[in-house]
């Protein structure tokens, strides 16, 4: 006959499962360079148009979440904003508030062109390769839905 573990035995596993579920839901980035943090459990249908504001708006609204996206500096500002608006439309936002544009440096791990060899065991391995940095454009803003 099968016996099932008691609640006290399963409780730590249940708590761990909930923690992993919550952590997994924090960052909903479908693409590289996209980080979305949802502030509400409520979901909304996609919207046809998204407005962009650097300040707050007068209309009452619900904050859906915060979106951060990084782009290559080769893209035009218009193309970056249009891509960001597309993500906001998909999550059901009517507008972006607190919109900011920043230039940031992202570290790229150093790459060594040839294998590194030691001459003897007692010699320390001396590697002095600074990490390369890549300049990216960071756009961020809060997704809101009008009430």
Order of alpha helices (4+ residues) and beta strands (2+ residues): alpha-beta-beta-beta-alpha-beta-beta
